[in-house]
Amino acid sequence: GGGPAKEAVSDTGPTEADQLFNIFAGKEDHKLQPDDWYPSWLWSLDKPRRTYGELSMMFIHGVGIEEARQSDFNRFLRLHRVLLIKTNNARLQKRGRPVFPP
């Protein structure tokens, strides 16, 4: 199909005053506060989360259970359920049973 050529879309967007969804246009940036002003959980966001292996050592074998938190236990349960589902699906596929898509 040799239809008419489309016009090139310009890469420049609307100016700051023309942007419909820029609710911070014309406002100054927030000032940074001292570290103790922010909640303590904010500083742990950049740390890697515990793996399933670490959590299973903690909750199944009791290694380091003293520093366990409720969020660790909830993560362990979620990861354990996912592992059980994947294992069961692999077992069913080996037996030749049909696996229905979700």
Phi, psi and omega in degrees: 000118178260070179278178179294144180290139179278148178288145179290136179279132182286146181279346181276131180270186179293154179291169185302320182288335183271349183289129184285322188258007179274090184282348181259011181295133177080001179257150179279158181292155177291147178277141177286137180261164174295158186302323183287351177285331182274155180294152186294328181294340181297327184280351178262001182290333182274354179277143180292145179283158181290143181279170178298323179297316178295318181292323179290324175298325182287310190266340177264317184258351175081014180281117179073025183294339183296326180262019179287144177241164178298322179295326176295317180294319178296320177295319178300314181298318180295314179294324179293318178297319178298317179297317178297319180295315180296319179296317180294319179296319179295321179296318180293324179291325179293328181280351178086009177284148177289136176252120184276134179292153181293000000 
